Amino acid sequence: MIRGVDVSNWQGPPADWRPESGGIDFAGVKITELGTDGSRYVNPDAAADWAYLRDHGKGRIGYLFGHPGTSASGSAAFFLAELEARGLDDGD
């Protein structure tokens, strides 16, 4: 069985969520959220989560939180720019 978790700012940095997660193989990391008012949110723990997973040989899945009232292309462009800033490996 492949085990994974979903992490966002609610779980805190890896030191906070790692003991609770057990022996995971991957994690889904919230990277961005484009608000309906145009506000741009970047998960403050995303960089630490992303680096921890890479450094420990775990699979990484980045995701955005989407709102139906926002532009899909705008949400995707914002997400991709932030994801690329954190670095992508072949297995991501």
Secondary structure, DSSP 8 states (H G I E B T S, - for coil): ---EEEE-TTT-SHHHHHHHH-S-SEEEEEEEEE-TTS-EEE-TTHHHHHHHHHHTT-EEEEEEE--TTS-HHHHHHHHHHHHHHH---TT-
